[in-house]
Amino acid sequence: MNNKLWSGRFKETTNKLVEEFTASIPFDWKLYKYDIAGSIAHARMLAKKGITKKAEAGKIVKGLKTIEKEIDSGKFRFSIEDEDIHMAVERRLISLIGDTGKKLHTARSRNDQVSLDIRLYLRDEIKGIISLIKKFQGALILLAKKNINLIMPGYTHLQQAQPILFSHHLLAYYEMFKRDKERLEDCYKRTDVMPLGSGALAGTTFPIDRGYVARQLGFDNVTNNSLDAVSDRDFVIEFLAASSIMMMHFSRMSEELIIWSTSEFGFIELPDAFCTGSSMMPQKKNPDVAELVRGKTGRIYGNLLSLLVLMKGLPLSYNRDMQEDKEPLFDTVDTLKAALMIYTEMIKGIKISRNRIQSAMADGLILATDVADYLVKKAVPFRTAHEIVGRIVRYCLDKGRPLNKLALSEWKGFSSKFDSDILKMITIEKVVEKRDHIGGTSKKQVLKRIREIEDL
């Protein structure tokens, strides 16, 4: 007969293949600190309510702390026969303190225990990720301040559209990651709910104090329905969704850094320490970090979809399918943290080629919209102005003339509305500064936003 803690009802030992197939200990051992913390709070509650003796609780707590030290030091021996981290800790506890250890599982199930562990784990990871987002945003702000006077082409359809401040472009990513942070903060609220006491699905007949356990573990709330508490992972799915959106933002930024660092663009040079070379072509400097972050975005999307598909057809309450929730979660947390840390450092070392950026706008065509606006302000209907400026652009292309270098006579050849003031207005610097409104790209507005951010 095997020695499983649940083996009383069974006549046959568990098949070795089944043990290996069903075990989660190879990955859920990562939850050991949370499992032990939850067990300590549960043991103290059992004693507080007179369900166990205080001396027994003290013995259990001491044993659990010993186990935590063993795992911390690498002395603890995990076994596939333990199935999961919960059984591994309980087995070791019983071997340390005897039958008293068997009392720890009173008034709880592995179903509410694992839900508790995941919530404790995810709470900590969300806080850690939010801290990393703030550091990354800080790196963006430093780069924006350093290059506050740099004007670059803004793009739509990857075609030059209108001039903007380079800092304004960077702050667009700041805003994206600000919303990512807010999504995680919101997700934290739904993660910060204590499920222990829900039992396998129906609660328990013991006079437990769930509020006491919640306070011990720092939860603001307790779950209101035992079935829901053990059978849903929507808070994990919400985290994976928020993570997917964040990785999408990283992927977009990666794409731009990759393009900007090409020989054709040459806007930036990524630091050597964050690039690799070619085994064949000596001249190559490959943006592997940005490419891998772009590639890992699909992996995070896959983790989200995996859990959505996992949960979509499960009847209430707990089903063993839900064991598959942890690997996508752990992988997403690790990948997201790695991306945030490596990007924060990489951004600091970016070198910007001002000459290449400025020369990219040398034909002046990026000012075409401002020329149309100039005519509108002279009482020309916008559609008419648009058509006039379109012909001017065609003229510049045919003649090889920069738009901002045309003579007044050339301007007047297209419309009598052009006057000498067009020659002073049509500069990259002036059109940028004219966008002086909330959310605009003028230096005044960008500096104002930076000050607002720094005051947060």
N, C-alpha and C positions, 0 to 999 in steps of 0.2 A: 504493500500500500504506500502511495506517496505521502509526503508530509505537507501538502498544501494546507494553508490555513482555512480553506473552504472545502476540504476534501471529505468531510463526514458523510455526505450523501452519495458518494461515488464508490463503485466496486472496482473500477479499473484505474490504473495510473494514467496520467496524461501522456499521450503519444509524444515522443521527442520532437517530431515534426510540428506538432501543434504548439508545443512550448515555444519553439523558435519562431513560428509564424505569428503567434498572438502576443509575444512579449513586447512591451514598450520600454523596458528598462534600458536598452541601448541608447535611447534618446531622452526619455523623460527623467533620467537621473539628474538632469539639469535643474529640476524643480526641488532638489533635496532641501535647500534652505527654507523654502516656502512650505514644504510638506512638514518639516520639523517645527517651524514657527506655528503653523496651524494646529499641530498636534499638542504643542505646549499649551496654547490657549485653550484647547478643548479639554486637556487634562485638568487644568486649573478650574475650568468651569464645572467639570464633573465633581470635583471636591467641594467647590463653593455651594453646589446644590445638594450635597450629601449623597450623591450617586456613588461616589467612591470616597475612601477615607483620605484625609489630608496627607497623611504619611505616604499613602500609596501614590498620590499625585506628585508628591515631592520626589519619590523614587523614580517615577516615570519621567519627570522633567529632567532630573539629573542624568538618567540614562539617555534621553534624547539629545542632550547637550554633548554627551560623550560621543554619540554617533556622529553628530555634526563635526566634531573635531577630527574624528577618524576619516570622514569623507574629505574634509578640508586638507588634511595632510596626505591623502592618497593611500592610507592604510586600509580603508574599507574595501572589502571584496564583494563586488556585485556579481550576482549569478542570474543566468537566464531563467532559472527555475523560480525566481522571485516574481516574475511577470512584470512588475512595475515598481516605481520608487516607493509607493505606499507600503507594499508588501515587503520590500527589501528593508525598509526602516523598521517595520513592525517585527520582522523575523529577528533582526539584530537586537532589538529592544528586549524581546523575550529571552534571547540567549544571554543577555547581560543581567537582567533582573528577575528572570523566572516568570511564574504565573501572573505576577502583578502586571507584567507587560501586556498580558492578554486582555486586561480590562480597558486599555486605552481606546479600543474600537467601539466601546459601549456608546449607543445613541448616535452613531454615524455610519455612513456607507462610503465605499470608495467613490460612489457617484457624486456625493456632495463634497467629498474630500478633493477629488481632482478638479472640480469646478473652482473650489477655493484656491487651490495651488495656482491654477492658471490665472485667476484674477489677481492674486498677490504678485505673481511674476510680471504680468502685463502692466500692472500699476507702476511698478518700479521701472520697467523698460520705457513706458510712455514718458515718465518724468526724465529719464536719461536722454531719450531722443529729443525731447523738447529743449533740453539744455544744449545738445549738439546743434540743433537748428539755430539757436540764438548765437552760437559761436560762428556758424557759417554765415549768418546774416551780418555779423560783425565784420567778417572778412570782406563781404561785399561792400559794406559801407566804407571801410578803409580804402578800398580800391576806387570807389566812387569819389571820395573826397580828394584822393591823390590826383585824379584826372578830371577835376571839375570843369576845366576849360577846354577839354577835348571834344570836338564835334565830329560826328561820324554819320555815314549814311544810314537812315532808317529804311527798312525793307517791307514790302508786301509782295507776295508771290516770289520771294527771293530776288526781286528786282528793286533797284534803288527807287525810293518813294519820296521821302522828305528828310532834311537834315535834323538830327537830334543830338543831344549831349550823350556821350558815351556813358556818363554817370546815370542819365535817365534810363538808358537801356539796362544797366545793372540793377537799378532800383525796381524795374519791372519784375525781376526775379526775387528781389526782397519781398515784394508784395505777394507773390505766389507762395513763397515759403511762410509768410505771415499767416496766410489762410490755411496752409498745411498745419501749422502749429495750432491754430484755433480749432481745426478739426480734431486733432489729437486731444486737445484740452476738453473738448466736448465728449469725445469717446471715453476719456478718463472717468467722467461722471457716471457713465453706465457700466464701467468696469468696477468702480468703487462701491460694489454692493455685495454684502457678505452672504454666501449661500449655505454655509455649514449649519446643520440642524434640519436640513431638508430630507436627510436620510437617503434611502435608495430612490424614493419618489413620493412618499406620503408623509414625511415627517417622522416623529418618534413619540413613543408613549412615555418617555422619561421627562421629568420636569426640568428641561434645559433652560438656560438663559442665553438666548441668541444675542441680545444686546450687549451682554458682558463680553462675549467672544468678539463681537464686532469692535468694541472699544479697545480690547487687548490688541487687536490687529490693525487698528487705525482706520476702520471702515466708517463711512458716514451713514450708510444705510444697510438694511438687511433685505433679502428677497421676500416677496409677499406671497409667492406661490411655489410650493415644493416641487411640483411637476416642472414648471418653467425653469426653476433654479438648476435642476440637474440635467435638463434635456436641451437647452439652447446654448448656442455659441455665437449669438448675434453680435455680442460685444467684440469677439475675436474677428468676425467678418467685417465689422465696422472699422476695426484697426487695420485690417488688410486692405480695405477700400481706401482709407485715408493714406495708407502707405503707397498704394498703387498710384494715386493722384500725385503724391510727392515724387515718386520715381518718374512719372511722366514729365514733371517739371525738370527733374534732373536730366532726363533724356533729351529734352528740347535744348537745354543749356549745353549739354554735351555736343549735340549736333552743331550748334553755333561755334563752340570752341574748336571743333574739328575743322569746320569750314574756314574759320578765320585764320587757323594756323597753317592752311595749305600754301604752297608756293604761289598759287594763283591769287589768293587774297593777301596773305602776308600781313594781316592786321595785328596778329599777336604771335608771340613765341611762348610755348609752354615750357616750364622749367625742365631741364634735363632729367632731374631726379624723378619726374613723373611721366617719363616717356621711355620707349625702348627702341632698339635698332633692329636692323634686318640681318639675318644670318648670311644673306647673299649680296645685298646692295649696300655698300659702305655709306652712301650719302643719306640713307633714310633716318628719319626721326619720327617715330610713330606715336600718335596720341592714344596709347593703349588704355590708359585710365578712363579717359572720356568714352572710348569705344566700349569698354567693358561695362561701365555704368549704363550706357545706352542699351547694351545687350541684356544686362541683368534686370532691366525694367520688364522685359517679357517674362522673366522668371517670377517676378513678384505678381504680375498679372495672373500667371498660372496658379500661384498659391491662393489668390483670391477666388479664382474660378473653381479650384479644387475643393475649397471649403463650401462654396455655394452649392456645388453639385452634391457634395457629401451630405449636406443637411436637408436638401430639398424634398426628399421623400420619406424622412424618418417619422414614424408614429411616436407619440408620447409614451414613455418618457425616454430614459437613457437607452441607447443602443451601442453595441461595441464598435460600430462604424466610427463613432465619435473619437475613438482612440487616434484616428488619422488627423485630428485637428492640430496636433502639436508640432509635427515636423514642418508643415507650411508656416506656422506661426514663428517657430524658432528661426527658420531660414530667413523669413522676412525681417525679423528684428536684427539679425546679424548682418544681413545685406544692407539694410537701411543705415545702420550705425556706421558700417564701413564706408559707405558712399559719403555720408556727411563728414566723417573725419578726414578722408582723403581729399575731398573737394575743398574743405576749409584750408588745408595746407597748400594744395596745388594753386588755388586762387591767389595766394599771397606771393607766389613766385612768377606770375605771368608778366612778360615784358610786352609793352605795347609799341607798335611802330606808328608813330604819329604821321610821319611822312607818307607811308603807304595809305593810311586812312584818308589823309587830306588829298593825295593825288587821285584817289578813287572818285572824288567829286569834282575833278578838274574841269569836266565839260560843262558844269553848271546846270545841267538839265534837271538836277534834283530840286532846283528852285522854281520849276515850271508852275506849280500850284500857287506859289506866292505871286507870280506874275498875273495869273488869272484873278487872284484876290485883289490885286492892285487895280485891275480894270473894273472889277465889281464895285470897288470903292469910288470909281469914277462914273458910276451909274450905268455901266454896261451889264446887261443880264448875264447871269453866270454861264448859261449854256453858250451864249455868244462868245463870252470871254474864253471859255474852254476851247471853242473852235479856233479862235484867233491864236491862242497860245500853242495849240496843236500844230498850226501852220508854221509858227516861229520855230518850234522844235524841229520840224521837218527841214526847215531852212538851215538850221545849225548843223544838222546831221549831213545834209548835202554839201554844205560849204566847209565843214570841218571847223566851225566857229564855236567857241564856248558861249553859252547863253549869257553869262554874266560879263562878257567882253564885247557885246554888240554896241555899236555907235548909236547915238540918239536918232540919226537919220534912218538907220535900219529899223529901230523900234517903230518910228513914225510911218514907215512903209507898210506896216501891218495895221496900225490904228492911229488915228489922230488924237486919241485919248492919252497916248504916251507923252510924258513931258520929261524935263530934265531930272525930276526927282526919282525917276526909275533907275538912274545910274547910281544914285546913292543908296537906294533901298535894296537893290538886288545883290546882296552879299550873304554869304553863308551865316556869318555871325549875327547880322541884323534880323534875318528871318527867324533864327532860333530864339533870339531875345524877345521877339514880338509875341511868342506863345506864352504870355505871362498871365496864366490863370491856374487855378487849382488843377493839378494833374498835368499841366503843360510842361514843356521841355526847356523853358527858359532857365538860365542859371539861378535867377532869384527864386523861382519855384522849387527847383531841385535842392538848393541849399536849405530852403524852408522845410522841405520834407525831411531832409537829413537831420535838421535840428529837432524836428518833431519826434523822429525815431530815437535819437540819442537821449531825449527827455523821458522816454517811456520807462 
